[in-house]
Amino acid sequence: MTSHFWIMALFGGFVSLVFALLARDDPREQLRFGALLWAAFTASAVVIGWLMYPLPF
């Protein structure tokens, strides 16, 4: 589990967990909101990574 993708997904999971606990009161809403945030964080990171792929850095 040392690839950048899995580390990013793990970090996104922790951030989503904290945001969901702070933003919602009902445990069911927390779970749904946390999963939605995690999916959004992961998908946006992958999309931004592919958009940056052709840049000459």
CHARMM-style PDB file with segment names, atoms N, HN, CA, C and O in Angstrom:
ATOM      1  N   MET     1       0.828  -1.197   0.000  1.00  0.00      PROA
ATOM      2  CA  MET     1       0.000   0.000   0.000  1.00  0.00      PROA
ATOM      3  C   MET     1       0.867   1.252   0.000  1.00  0.00      PROA
ATOM      4  O   MET     1       0.568   2.201   0.725  1.00  0.00      PROA
ATOM      5  N   THR     2       1.909   1.277  -0.778  1.00  0.00      PROA
ATOM      6  HN  THR     2       2.151   0.506  -1.367  1.00  0.00      PROA
ATOM      7  CA  THR     2       2.792   2.434  -0.776  1.00  0.00      PROA
ATOM      8  C   THR     2       2.649   3.285  -2.028  1.00  0.00      PROA
ATOM      9  O   THR     2       3.467   4.174  -2.265  1.00  0.00      PROA
ATOM     10  N   SER     3       1.624   3.029  -2.832  1.00  0.00      PROA
ATOM     11  HN  SER     3       0.960   2.307  -2.640  1.00  0.00      PROA
ATOM     12  CA  SER     3       1.469   3.856  -4.022  1.00  0.00      PROA
ATOM     13  C   SER     3       0.823   5.194  -3.637  1.00  0.00      PROA
ATOM     14  O   SER     3       0.152   5.308  -2.611  1.00  0.00      PROA
ATOM     15  N   HSD     4       1.038   6.168  -4.464  1.00  0.00      PROA
ATOM     16  HN  HSD     4       1.582   6.075  -5.298  1.00  0.00      PROA
ATOM     17  CA  HSD     4       0.493   7.495  -4.189  1.00  0.00      PROA
ATOM     18  C   HSD     4      -1.028   7.487  -4.163  1.00  0.00      PROA
ATOM     19  O   HSD     4      -1.643   8.206  -3.376  1.00  0.00      PROA
ATOM     20  N   PHE     5      -1.637   6.671  -5.027  1.00  0.00      PROA
ATOM     21  HN  PHE     5      -1.138   6.087  -5.667  1.00  0.00      PROA
ATOM     22  CA  PHE     5      -3.102   6.630  -5.078  1.00  0.00      PROA
ATOM     23  C   PHE     5      -3.691   6.155  -3.755  1.00  0.00      PROA
ATOM     24  O   PHE     5      -4.632   6.766  -3.247  1.00  0.00      PROA
ATOM     25  N   TRP     6      -3.157   5.081  -3.191  1.00  0.00      PROA
ATOM     26  HN  TRP     6      -2.393   4.585  -3.603  1.00  0.00      PROA
ATOM     27  CA  TRP     6      -3.723   4.547  -1.950  1.00  0.00      PROA
ATOM     28  C   TRP     6      -3.476   5.483  -0.778  1.00  0.00      PROA
ATOM     29  O   TRP     6      -4.328   5.608   0.102  1.00  0.00      PROA
ATOM     30  N   ILE     7      -2.342   6.132  -0.753  1.00  0.00      PROA
ATOM     31  HN  ILE     7      -1.649   6.030  -1.467  1.00  0.00      PROA
ATOM     32  CA  ILE     7      -2.071   7.091   0.315  1.00  0.00      PROA
ATOM     33  C   ILE     7      -3.023   8.283   0.191  1.00  0.00      PROA
ATOM     34  O   ILE     7      -3.528   8.778   1.198  1.00  0.00      PROA
ATOM     35  N   MET     8      -3.268   8.742  -1.033  1.00  0.00      PROA
ATOM     36  HN  MET     8      -2.857   8.339  -1.851  1.00  0.00      PROA
ATOM     37  CA  MET     8      -4.210   9.838  -1.256  1.00  0.00      PROA
ATOM     38  C   MET     8      -5.626   9.417  -0.873  1.00  0.00      PROA
ATOM     39  O   MET     8      -6.359  10.203  -0.272  1.00  0.00      PROA
ATOM     40  N   ALA     9      -6.021   8.195  -1.210  1.00  0.00      PROA
ATOM     41  HN  ALA     9      -5.426   7.557  -1.699  1.00  0.00      PROA
ATOM     42  CA  ALA     9      -7.350   7.705  -0.865  1.00  0.00      PROA
ATOM     43  C   ALA     9      -7.514   7.578   0.651  1.00  0.00      PROA
ATOM     44  O   ALA     9      -8.579   7.886   1.187  1.00  0.00      PROA
ATOM     45  N   LEU    10      -6.478   7.132   1.336  1.00  0.00      PROA
ATOM     46  HN  LEU    10      -5.613   6.882   0.901  1.00  0.00      PROA
ATOM     47  CA  LEU    10      -6.515   7.029   2.792  1.00  0.00      PROA
ATOM     48  C   LEU    10      -6.625   8.413   3.433  1.00  0.00      PROA
ATOM     49  O   LEU    10      -7.420   8.610   4.352  1.00  0.00      PROA
ATOM     50  N   PHE    11      -5.840   9.358   2.955  1.00  0.00      PROA
ATOM     51  HN  PHE    11      -5.194   9.198   2.209  1.00  0.00      PROA
ATOM     52  CA  PHE    11      -5.911  10.729   3.458  1.00  0.00      PROA
ATOM     53  C   PHE    11      -7.302  11.319   3.205  1.00  0.00      PROA
ATOM     54  O   PHE    11      -7.872  11.963   4.085  1.00  0.00      PROA
ATOM     55  N   GLY    12      -7.844  11.102   2.013  1.00  0.00      PROA
ATOM     56  HN  GLY    12      -7.382  10.579   1.298  1.00  0.00      PROA
ATOM     57  CA  GLY    12      -9.186  11.578   1.705  1.00  0.00      PROA
ATOM     58  C   GLY    12     -10.232  10.957   2.619  1.00  0.00      PROA
ATOM     59  O   GLY    12     -11.204  11.611   2.997  1.00  0.00      PROA
ATOM     60  N   GLY    13     -10.029   9.699   2.971  1.00  0.00      PROA
ATOM     61  HN  GLY    13      -9.239   9.168   2.664  1.00  0.00      PROA
ATOM     62  CA  GLY    13     -10.950   9.049   3.901  1.00  0.00      PROA
ATOM     63  C   GLY    13     -10.917   9.675   5.281  1.00  0.00      PROA
ATOM     64  O   GLY    13     -11.963   9.891   5.894  1.00  0.00      PROA
ATOM     65  N   PHE    14      -9.719   9.969   5.775  1.00  0.00      PROA
ATOM     66  HN  PHE    14      -8.870   9.794   5.277  1.00  0.00      PROA
ATOM     67  CA  PHE    14      -9.616  10.604   7.091  1.00  0.00      PROA
ATOM     68  C   PHE    14     -10.214  12.006   7.083  1.00  0.00      PROA
ATOM     69  O   PHE    14     -10.921  12.388   8.017  1.00  0.00      PROA
ATOM     70  N   VAL    15      -9.936  12.762   6.048  1.00  0.00      PROA
ATOM     71  HN  VAL    15      -9.362  12.453   5.290  1.00  0.00      PROA
ATOM     72  CA  VAL    15     -10.488  14.119   5.951  1.00  0.00      PROA
ATOM     73  C   VAL    15     -12.004  14.060   5.836  1.00  0.00      PROA
ATOM     74  O   VAL    15     -12.702  14.853   6.467  1.00  0.00      PROA
ATOM     75  N   SER    16     -12.519  13.140   5.048  1.00  0.00      PROA
ATOM     76  HN  SER    16     -11.952  12.495   4.535  1.00  0.00      PROA
ATOM     77  CA  SER    16     -13.963  12.989   4.889  1.00  0.00      PROA
ATOM     78  C   SER    16     -14.623  12.592   6.204  1.00  0.00      PROA
ATOM     79  O   SER    16     -15.710  13.067   6.531  1.00  0.00      PROA
ATOM     80  N   LEU    17     -13.962  11.723   6.950  1.00  0.00      PROA
ATOM     81  HN  LEU    17     -13.078  11.337   6.684  1.00  0.00      PROA
ATOM     82  CA  LEU    17     -14.487  11.308   8.246  1.00  0.00      PROA
ATOM     83  C   LEU    17     -14.636  12.501   9.185  1.00  0.00      PROA
ATOM     84  O   LEU    17     -15.678  12.673   9.817  1.00  0.00      PROA
ATOM     85  N   VAL    18     -13.599  13.317   9.275  1.00  0.00      PROA
ATOM     86  HN  VAL    18     -12.752  13.178   8.762  1.00  0.00      PROA
ATOM     87  CA  VAL    18     -13.639  14.480  10.160  1.00  0.00      PROA
ATOM     88  C   VAL    18     -14.694  15.485   9.693  1.00  0.00      PROA
ATOM     89  O   VAL    18     -15.466  15.993  10.506  1.00  0.00      PROA
ATOM     90  N   PHE    19     -14.731  15.771   8.403  1.00  0.00      PROA
ATOM     91  HN  PHE    19     -14.104  15.359   7.743  1.00  0.00      PROA
ATOM     92  CA  PHE    19     -15.724  16.707   7.880  1.00  0.00      PROA
ATOM     93  C   PHE    19     -17.143  16.204   8.122  1.00  0.00      PROA
ATOM     94  O   PHE    19     -18.018  16.984   8.498  1.00  0.00      PROA
ATOM     95  N   ALA    20     -17.379  14.913   7.913  1.00  0.00      PROA
ATOM     96  HN  ALA    20     -16.668  14.280   7.608  1.00  0.00      PROA
ATOM     97  CA  ALA    20     -18.722  14.353   8.114  1.00  0.00      PROA
ATOM     98  C   ALA    20     -19.135  14.420   9.578  1.00  0.00      PROA
ATOM     99  O   ALA    20     -20.289  14.715   9.888  1.00  0.00      PROA
ATOM    100  N   LEU    21     -18.199  14.149  10.474  1.00  0.00      PROA
ATOM    101  HN  LEU    21     -17.262  13.910  10.223  1.00  0.00      PROA
ATOM    102  CA  LEU    21     -18.523  14.217  11.902  1.00  0.00      PROA
ATOM    103  C   LEU    21     -18.824  15.641  12.340  1.00  0.00      PROA
ATOM    104  O   LEU    21     -19.663  15.857  13.215  1.00  0.00      PROA
ATOM    105  N   LEU    22     -18.154  16.604  11.746  1.00  0.00      PROA
ATOM    106  HN  LEU    22     -17.472  16.428  11.036  1.00  0.00      PROA
ATOM    107  CA  LEU    22     -18.377  17.994  12.120  1.00  0.00      PROA
ATOM    108  C   LEU    22     -19.612  18.606  11.458  1.00  0.00      PROA
ATOM    109  O   LEU    22     -20.247  19.491  12.033  1.00  0.00      PROA
ATOM    110  N   ALA    23     -19.951  18.151  10.275  1.00  0.00      PROA
ATOM    111  HN  ALA    23     -19.436  17.432   9.808  1.00  0.00      PROA
ATOM    112  CA  ALA    23     -20.997  18.807   9.494  1.00  0.00      PROA
ATOM    113  C   ALA    23     -22.393  18.235   9.724  1.00  0.00      PROA
ATOM    114  O   ALA    23     -23.379  18.955   9.567  1.00  0.00      PROA
ATOM    115  N   ARG    24     -22.501  16.968  10.088  1.00  0.00      PROA
ATOM    116  HN  ARG    24     -21.700  16.382  10.216  1.00  0.00      PROA
ATOM    117  CA  ARG    24     -23.805  16.325  10.218  1.00  0.00      PROA
ATOM    118  C   ARG    24     -23.978  15.759  11.616  1.00  0.00      PROA
ATOM    119  O   ARG    24     -22.999  15.399  12.271  1.00  0.00      PROA
ATOM    120  N   ASP    25     -25.233  15.679  12.079  1.00  0.00      PROA
ATOM    121  HN  ASP    25     -26.028  15.972  11.548  1.00  0.00      PROA
ATOM    122  CA  ASP    25     -25.517  15.177  13.427  1.00  0.00      PROA
ATOM    123  C   ASP    25     -25.982  13.725  13.436  1.00  0.00      PROA
ATOM    124  O   ASP    25     -25.590  12.960  14.317  1.00  0.00      PROA
ATOM    125  N   ASP    26     -26.797  13.342  12.489  1.00  0.00      PROA
ATOM    126  HN  ASP    26     -27.116  13.964  11.774  1.00  0.00      PROA
ATOM    127  CA  ASP    26     -27.338  11.988  12.427  1.00  0.00      PROA
ATOM    128  C   ASP    26     -26.279  11.025  11.881  1.00  0.00      PROA
ATOM    129  O   ASP    26     -25.649  11.327  10.867  1.00  0.00      PROA
ATOM    130  N   PRO    27     -26.068   9.872  12.531  1.00  0.00      PROA
ATOM    131  CA  PRO    27     -25.045   8.936  12.045  1.00  0.00      PROA
ATOM    132  C   PRO    27     -25.268   8.464  10.606  1.00  0.00      PROA
ATOM    133  O   PRO    27     -24.306   8.264   9.864  1.00  0.00      PROA
ATOM    134  N   ARG    28     -26.505   8.289  10.216  1.00  0.00      PROA
ATOM    135  HN  ARG    28     -27.287   8.451  10.818  1.00  0.00      PROA
ATOM    136  CA  ARG    28     -26.785   7.862   8.840  1.00  0.00      PROA
ATOM    137  C   ARG    28     -26.385   8.950   7.850  1.00  0.00      PROA
ATOM    138  O   ARG    28     -25.821   8.655   6.796  1.00  0.00      PROA
ATOM    139  N   GLU    29     -26.675  10.206   8.183  1.00  0.00      PROA
ATOM    140  HN  GLU    29     -27.133  10.445   9.039  1.00  0.00      PROA
ATOM    141  CA  GLU    29     -26.269  11.330   7.331  1.00  0.00      PROA
ATOM    142  C   GLU    29     -24.758  11.479   7.313  1.00  0.00      PROA
ATOM    143  O   GLU    29     -24.180  11.812   6.278  1.00  0.00      PROA
ATOM    144  N   GLN    30     -24.114  11.237   8.442  1.00  0.00      PROA
ATOM    145  HN  GLN    30     -24.584  10.967   9.282  1.00  0.00      PROA
ATOM    146  CA  GLN    30     -22.656  11.305   8.509  1.00  0.00      PROA
ATOM    147  C   GLN    30     -22.021  10.287   7.571  1.00  0.00      PROA
ATOM    148  O   GLN    30     -21.068  10.601   6.858  1.00  0.00      PROA
ATOM    149  N   LEU    31     -22.549   9.069   7.576  1.00  0.00      PROA
ATOM    150  HN  LEU    31     -23.322   8.813   8.155  1.00  0.00      PROA
ATOM    151  CA  LEU    31     -22.008   8.023   6.712  1.00  0.00      PROA
ATOM    152  C   LEU    31     -22.196   8.377   5.239  1.00  0.00      PROA
ATOM    153  O   LEU    31     -21.274   8.238   4.435  1.00  0.00      PROA
ATOM    154  N   ARG    32     -23.390   8.833   4.899  1.00  0.00      PROA
ATOM    155  HN  ARG    32     -24.139   8.946   5.553  1.00  0.00      PROA
ATOM    156  CA  ARG    32     -23.667   9.184   3.499  1.00  0.00      PROA
ATOM    157  C   ARG    32     -22.819  10.371   3.049  1.00  0.00      PROA
ATOM    158  O   ARG    32     -22.241  10.348   1.962  1.00  0.00      PROA
ATOM    159  N   PHE    33     -22.747  11.396   3.877  1.00  0.00      PROA
ATOM    160  HN  PHE    33     -23.217  11.415   4.759  1.00  0.00      PROA
ATOM    161  CA  PHE    33     -21.971  12.586   3.540  1.00  0.00      PROA
ATOM    162  C   PHE    33     -20.477  12.271   3.457  1.00  0.00      PROA
ATOM    163  O   PHE    33     -19.789  12.765   2.565  1.00  0.00      PROA
ATOM    164  N   GLY    34     -19.973  11.449   4.385  1.00  0.00      PROA
ATOM    165  HN  GLY    34     -20.533  11.048   5.111  1.00  0.00      PROA
ATOM    166  CA  GLY    34     -18.566  11.065   4.361  1.00  0.00      PROA
ATOM    167  C   GLY    34     -18.211  10.268   3.119  1.00  0.00      PROA
ATOM    168  O   GLY    34     -17.160  10.486   2.516  1.00  0.00      PROA
ATOM    169  N   ALA    35     -19.086   9.342   2.733  1.00  0.00      PROA
ATOM    170  HN  ALA    35     -19.939   9.165   3.222  1.00  0.00      PROA
ATOM    171  CA  ALA    35     -18.836   8.553   1.515  1.00  0.00      PROA
ATOM    172  C   ALA    35     -18.876   9.445   0.276  1.00  0.00      PROA
ATOM    173  O   ALA    35     -18.066   9.281  -0.638  1.00  0.00      PROA
ATOM    174  N   LEU    36     -19.808  10.377   0.247  1.00  0.00      PROA
ATOM    175  HN  LEU    36     -20.465  10.510   0.989  1.00  0.00      PROA
ATOM    176  CA  LEU    36     -19.893  11.305  -0.887  1.00  0.00      PROA
ATOM    177  C   LEU    36     -18.649  12.194  -0.965  1.00  0.00      PROA
ATOM    178  O   LEU    36     -18.112  12.420  -2.050  1.00  0.00      PROA
ATOM    179  N   LEU    37     -18.198  12.690   0.171  1.00  0.00      PROA
ATOM    180  HN  LEU    37     -18.634  12.507   1.052  1.00  0.00      PROA
ATOM    181  CA  LEU    37     -16.985  13.514   0.183  1.00  0.00      PROA
ATOM    182  C   LEU    37     -15.763  12.712  -0.253  1.00  0.00      PROA
ATOM    183  O   LEU    37     -14.943  13.196  -1.033  1.00  0.00      PROA
ATOM    184  N   TRP    38     -15.642  11.486   0.252  1.00  0.00      PROA
ATOM    185  HN  TRP    38     -16.308  11.092   0.886  1.00  0.00      PROA
ATOM    186  CA  TRP    38     -14.498  10.654  -0.118  1.00  0.00      PROA
ATOM    187  C   TRP    38     -14.480  10.389  -1.627  1.00  0.00      PROA
ATOM    188  O   TRP    38     -13.431  10.469  -2.267  1.00  0.00      PROA
ATOM    189  N   ALA    39     -15.639  10.076  -2.178  1.00  0.00      PROA
ATOM    190  HN  ALA    39     -16.491  10.011  -1.658  1.00  0.00      PROA
ATOM    191  CA  ALA    39     -15.723   9.825  -3.623  1.00  0.00      PROA
ATOM    192  C   ALA    39     -15.380  11.088  -4.410  1.00  0.00      PROA
ATOM    193  O   ALA    39     -14.692  11.021  -5.429  1.00  0.00      PROA
ATOM    194  N   ALA    40     -15.856  12.228  -3.940  1.00  0.00      PROA
ATOM    195  HN  ALA    40     -16.414  12.283  -3.112  1.00  0.00      PROA
ATOM    196  CA  ALA    40     -15.570  13.488  -4.635  1.00  0.00      PROA
ATOM    197  C   ALA    40     -14.083  13.839  -4.549  1.00  0.00      PROA
ATOM    198  O   ALA    40     -13.488  14.260  -5.541  1.00  0.00      PROA
ATOM    199  N   PHE    41     -13.483  13.670  -3.371  1.00  0.00      PROA
ATOM    200  HN  PHE    41     -13.967  13.328  -2.565  1.00  0.00      PROA
ATOM    201  CA  PHE    41     -12.051  13.946  -3.215  1.00  0.00      PROA
ATOM    202  C   PHE    41     -11.215  13.038  -4.115  1.00  0.00      PROA
ATOM    203  O   PHE    41     -10.303  13.502  -4.799  1.00  0.00      PROA
ATOM    204  N   THR    42     -11.528  11.760  -4.111  1.00  0.00      PROA
ATOM    205  HN  THR    42     -12.269  11.383  -3.556  1.00  0.00      PROA
ATOM    206  CA  THR    42     -10.758  10.797  -4.893  1.00  0.00      PROA
ATOM    207  C   THR    42     -10.931  11.041  -6.394  1.00  0.00      PROA
ATOM    208  O   THR    42      -9.953  11.061  -7.141  1.00  0.00      PROA
ATOM    209  N   ALA    43     -12.169  11.225  -6.826  1.00  0.00      PROA
ATOM    210  HN  ALA    43     -12.963  11.210  -6.219  1.00  0.00      PROA
ATOM    211  CA  ALA    43     -12.421  11.455  -8.253  1.00  0.00      PROA
ATOM    212  C   ALA    43     -11.792  12.750  -8.739  1.00  0.00      PROA
ATOM    213  O   ALA    43     -11.207  12.792  -9.821  1.00  0.00      PROA
ATOM    214  N   SER    44     -11.910  13.807  -7.942  1.00  0.00      PROA
ATOM    215  HN  SER    44     -12.385  13.772  -7.063  1.00  0.00      PROA
ATOM    216  CA  SER    44     -11.333  15.083  -8.381  1.00  0.00      PROA
ATOM    217  C   SER    44      -9.806  15.013  -8.429  1.00  0.00      PROA
ATOM    218  O   SER    44      -9.197  15.619  -9.311  1.00  0.00      PROA
ATOM    219  N   ALA    45      -9.179  14.291  -7.507  1.00  0.00      PROA
ATOM    220  HN  ALA    45      -9.674  13.799  -6.791  1.00  0.00      PROA
ATOM    221  CA  ALA    45      -7.722  14.157  -7.539  1.00  0.00      PROA
ATOM    222  C   ALA    45      -7.268  13.390  -8.775  1.00  0.00      PROA
ATOM    223  O   ALA    45      -6.263  13.745  -9.391  1.00  0.00      PROA
ATOM    224  N   VAL    46      -8.001  12.344  -9.140  1.00  0.00      PROA
ATOM    225  HN  VAL    46      -8.817  12.056  -8.640  1.00  0.00      PROA
ATOM    226  CA  VAL    46      -7.649  11.576 -10.332  1.00  0.00      PROA
ATOM    227  C   VAL    46      -7.833  12.424 -11.588  1.00  0.00      PROA
ATOM    228  O   VAL    46      -6.980  12.409 -12.475  1.00  0.00      PROA
ATOM    229  N   VAL    47      -8.934  13.158 -11.670  1.00  0.00      PROA
ATOM    230  HN  VAL    47      -9.627  13.170 -10.950  1.00  0.00      PROA
ATOM    231  CA  VAL    47      -9.188  14.003 -12.840  1.00  0.00      PROA
ATOM    232  C   VAL    47      -8.139  15.104 -12.945  1.00  0.00      PROA
ATOM    233  O   VAL    47      -7.621  15.358 -14.033  1.00  0.00      PROA
ATOM    234  N   ILE    48      -7.824  15.755 -11.846  1.00  0.00      PROA
ATOM    235  HN  ILE    48      -8.246  15.549 -10.963  1.00  0.00      PROA
ATOM    236  CA  ILE    48      -6.807  16.816 -11.875  1.00  0.00      PROA
ATOM    237  C   ILE    48      -5.439  16.237 -12.236  1.00  0.00      PROA
ATOM    238  O   ILE    48      -4.664  16.864 -12.958  1.00  0.00      PROA
ATOM    239  N   GLY    49      -5.151  15.040 -11.731  1.00  0.00      PROA
ATOM    240  HN  GLY    49      -5.781  14.530 -11.145  1.00  0.00      PROA
ATOM    241  CA  GLY    49      -3.894  14.387 -12.086  1.00  0.00      PROA
ATOM    242  C   GLY    49      -3.781  14.123 -13.580  1.00  0.00      PROA
ATOM    243  O   GLY    49      -2.724  14.339 -14.173  1.00  0.00      PROA
ATOM    244  N   TRP    50      -4.871  13.656 -14.192  1.00  0.00      PROA
ATOM    245  HN  TRP    50      -5.730  13.482 -13.710  1.00  0.00      PROA
ATOM    246  CA  TRP    50      -4.846  13.404 -15.632  1.00  0.00      PROA
ATOM    247  C   TRP    50      -4.794  14.705 -16.427  1.00  0.00      PROA
ATOM    248  O   TRP    50      -4.191  14.747 -17.499  1.00  0.00      PROA
ATOM    249  N   LEU    51      -5.409  15.749 -15.926  1.00  0.00      PROA
ATOM    250  HN  LEU    51      -5.899  15.715 -15.055  1.00  0.00      PROA
ATOM    251  CA  LEU    51      -5.329  17.042 -16.623  1.00  0.00      PROA
ATOM    252  C   LEU    51      -3.920  17.614 -16.562  1.00  0.00      PROA
ATOM    253  O   LEU    51      -3.486  18.295 -17.491  1.00  0.00      PROA
ATOM    254  N   MET    52      -3.204  17.345 -15.478  1.00  0.00      PROA
ATOM    255  HN  MET    52      -3.557  16.791 -14.724  1.00  0.00      PROA
ATOM    256  CA  MET    52      -1.840  17.845 -15.334  1.00  0.00      PROA
ATOM    257  C   MET    52      -0.814  16.950 -16.022  1.00  0.00      PROA
ATOM    258  O   MET    52       0.343  17.346 -16.157  1.00  0.00      PROA
ATOM    259  N   TYR    53      -1.203  15.766 -16.456  1.00  0.00      PROA
ATOM    260  HN  TYR    53      -2.143  15.444 -16.346  1.00  0.00      PROA
ATOM    261  CA  TYR    53      -0.275  14.800 -17.045  1.00  0.00      PROA
ATOM    262  C   TYR    53       0.525  15.359 -18.225  1.00  0.00      PROA
ATOM    263  O   TYR    53       1.731  15.119 -18.289  1.00  0.00      PROA
ATOM    264  N   PRO    54      -0.088  16.093 -19.161  1.00  0.00      PROA
ATOM    265  CA  PRO    54       0.714  16.562 -20.304  1.00  0.00      PROA
ATOM    266  C   PRO    54       1.582  17.786 -20.003  1.00  0.00      PROA
ATOM    267  O   PRO    54       2.376  18.193 -20.852  1.00  0.00      PROA
ATOM    268  N   LEU    55       1.450  18.374 -18.826  1.00  0.00      PROA
ATOM    269  HN  LEU    55       0.805  18.044 -18.137  1.00  0.00      PROA
ATOM    270  CA  LEU    55       2.260  19.556 -18.515  1.00  0.00      PROA
ATOM    271  C   LEU    55       3.720  19.151 -18.305  1.00  0.00      PROA
ATOM    272  O   LEU    55       3.997  18.103 -17.722  1.00  0.00      PROA
ATOM    273  N   PRO    56       4.635  19.966 -18.770  1.00  0.00      PROA
ATOM    274  CA  PRO    56       6.069  19.593 -18.708  1.00  0.00      PROA
ATOM    275  C   PRO    56       6.743  19.956 -17.381  1.00  0.00      PROA
ATOM    276  O   PRO    56       7.595  20.843 -17.348  1.00  0.00      PROA
ATOM    277  N   PHE    57       6.380  19.295 -16.312  1.00  0.00      PROA
ATOM    278  HN  PHE    57       5.687  18.574 -16.338  1.00  0.00      PROA
ATOM    279  CA  PHE    57       7.023  19.567 -15.020  1.00  0.00      PROA
ATOM    280  C   PHE    57       8.058  18.534 -14.737  1.00  0.00      PROA
ATOM    281  OT1 PHE    57       8.713  18.586 -13.696  1.00  0.00      PROA
TER     282      PHE     57
END
